[in-house]
Amino acid sequence: MRKLLIFVLLLLSLFPIFSDQITFSAAESSVRLKDGRENVTLSGSAEVSTGSLTINADHMTLSGEQWRYIECSGNITIRDSERDLEIRTSVLWYDRMEERLLISSYFEIEDRINEMSARASHLEYDMKNEILTLSSQVSFSKINEDDVIIGSSERLSYDREREMLILSGSCRVIYDGDEYRAEQITIDMESDSISLNTSIRGQING
């Protein structure tokens, strides 16, 4: 097993892995090197580090040219030291070249920089542009100064850099003691404003 891990490590070092190096560890591993479908499979407390990301999972597969794709299953934790994000889920696909992360199972995310946490059943994360798209039974909470914003919807677009939240589909938001319901709600943290569109309902405590 030790020889196999050394062999795989040497194999990975043969390629200029984009701008980021990639390192890994696992209890077991296997390598496929033929038919143009090269891949490395890791299992048993597997860990992969690339760029600012560290991914832990029960099972992982590295594939594609220059090990572009990482697929994971089982108990998965993704930590991003640069963005101070943590995601927990059970199914993950990551494109290292495009910096695009997809989750197709229930997940929980914590954004410590923007003091926001959320959960849903599907996630698309464009890491280059810092845009997260959550869908299917979305719920979230966000600290804004001395208050907490709580909300739910069928879909949520979250712009981390602009701190902009766009909810769509059966939206409900509770903020500063007031409740808002609509088919689309936009929350702008920079201007501290809420905009509602279509089938608007609300309860404001004056």
SVG drawing of the C-alpha trace seen along z (x, -y; Angstrom):
<svg xmlns="http://www.w3.org/2000/svg" viewBox="-50 -52 57 54">
<polyline fill="none" stroke="black" stroke-width="0.4" points="0.0,0.0 2.8,-2.4 4.4,-1.7 1.1,-2.4 0.7,-5.8 4.2,-6.8 3.6,-5.8 0.4,-7.8 2.1,-10.8 4.8,-10.6 2.2,-10.3 0.5,-13.5 3.8,-15.3 4.3,-14.7 1.6,-17.2 1.6,-21.0 -1.7,-21.1 -3.0,-24.4 -1.8,-27.1 -2.5,-24.9 -0.7,-21.9 -2.8,-19.0 -2.0,-16.7 -4.0,-13.8 -4.0,-11.1 -6.3,-8.1 -6.4,-4.6 -6.8,-2.9 -6.2,-3.9 -6.3,-2.5 -5.1,-3.9 -6.3,-3.4 -3.9,-4.4 -5.3,-3.3 -7.9,-3.9 -7.6,-7.7 -9.6,-7.4 -7.0,-7.8 -8.2,-8.2 -7.2,-7.9 -9.7,-6.5 -9.3,-7.2 -11.3,-5.7 -11.2,-5.5 -10.8,-9.0 -9.7,-10.5 -8.4,-14.1 -7.5,-16.2 -6.1,-19.7 -6.0,-22.1 -5.6,-25.8 -7.4,-27.1 -9.8,-24.1 -9.4,-21.0 -12.0,-18.2 -12.5,-15.3 -14.8,-12.4 -15.4,-8.7 -14.7,-8.2 -13.0,-10.3 -12.1,-10.1 -9.7,-12.3 -10.1,-12.2 -9.7,-14.2 -6.7,-15.8 -4.3,-17.0 -6.7,-15.7 -9.2,-18.4 -12.3,-16.8 -12.8,-15.7 -15.9,-13.6 -16.8,-12.7 -19.4,-10.7 -20.1,-9.8 -19.5,-12.1 -18.1,-15.2 -16.6,-18.4 -15.3,-21.2 -13.2,-23.9 -12.1,-27.0 -9.4,-28.8 -9.3,-31.9 -13.1,-32.5 -13.6,-31.1 -16.4,-28.8 -17.4,-25.3 -19.8,-23.0 -21.1,-19.6 -22.8,-17.2 -22.8,-13.7 -22.4,-14.1 -19.9,-16.6 -18.4,-17.4 -15.7,-19.9 -14.1,-21.3 -10.7,-22.7 -10.0,-24.5 -13.4,-26.4 -13.5,-26.6 -17.1,-25.4 -18.5,-23.3 -21.8,-21.3 -23.7,-19.5 -26.7,-17.4 -27.7,-16.3 -28.7,-18.0 -26.0,-20.3 -25.3,-22.9 -23.0,-25.9 -21.5,-28.4 -20.0,-31.6 -18.1,-33.0 -16.9,-36.2 -20.5,-37.4 -22.0,-35.7 -24.5,-33.6 -25.5,-30.0 -27.9,-28.1 -29.1,-24.7 -30.8,-23.3 -30.8,-20.2 -28.8,-21.6 -25.9,-24.0 -24.0,-25.5 -21.0,-27.6 -19.2,-29.8 -16.0,-30.4 -14.4,-32.8 -17.3,-35.3 -18.4,-34.4 -21.9,-33.5 -23.8,-30.7 -27.1,-29.4 -29.1,-27.3 -32.3,-25.5 -34.9,-23.1 -36.2,-23.9 -33.7,-26.7 -33.5,-28.1 -31.0,-30.6 -30.1,-33.0 -27.8,-36.0 -26.5,-38.3 -26.9,-42.0 -25.4,-44.3 -27.6,-43.7 -30.3,-41.8 -30.7,-38.4 -32.4,-37.9 -34.2,-34.6 -35.6,-33.4 -36.8,-30.5 -37.5,-30.0 -37.3,-27.5 -34.2,-29.2 -31.6,-31.6 -28.9,-33.5 -26.2,-34.7 -23.6,-37.2 -20.9,-37.0 -18.9,-40.1 -21.9,-42.4 -23.8,-40.7 -26.9,-40.5 -29.6,-37.9 -32.2,-37.2 -34.9,-34.8 -37.5,-33.3 -40.4,-30.9 -42.6,-30.9 -40.3,-33.4 -40.6,-34.3 -38.3,-36.7 -38.3,-37.8 -36.2,-40.9 -36.2,-43.4 -39.4,-42.0 -41.2,-42.3 -42.4,-39.5 -42.4,-39.6 -43.8,-37.1 -43.6,-37.2 -42.6,-35.2 -39.4,-37.2 -37.5,-39.1 -34.2,-40.9 -32.1,-41.8 -29.3,-44.3 -27.1,-44.2 -25.0,-47.2 -28.0,-49.5 -30.0,-47.6 -33.0,-47.4 -35.6,-44.7 -37.5,-44.7 -40.6,-42.5 -42.1,-41.4 -45.3,-39.4 -47.9,-38.2 -46.7,-40.5 -47.8,-40.1 -46.3,-41.4 -46.7,-42.2 -44.9,-45.2 -44.7,-46.0 -44.8,-49.8"/>
</svg>
